[in-house]
Amino acid sequence: MAAISTETLKLKYPIETIEPNVIELTMRRPKVKDHIAAGNMKGSELEQENLLMSTLCDTSLKVIQELDMIDYDALVGIYSKMVPQKKD
């Protein structure tokens, strides 16, 4: 079975404060270089995660930071499906 390469999230709470309005985000599968870039960013873990999400969705950091938490959690859920955690 092939891994999912992208997934689109239709926002429950579209961002209307940014032109054009953001009604959905499409996330691609992460690469090692995406994690390295996020890890090299100065800031908290959440800021690094925000950078990773913006990179994977090919959007600005501002868009990610304007997301409603319901939509952000859904985006993190998509990421988690793409990169399952190792089981001990």
Secondary structure, DSSP 8 states (H G I E B T S, - for coil): -----EEEEEEEEEE-SSSS-EEEEEEE---HHHHHHHHHSSS-HHHHHHHHHHHHTTS-HHHHHHS-HHHHHHHHHHHHHHS-----
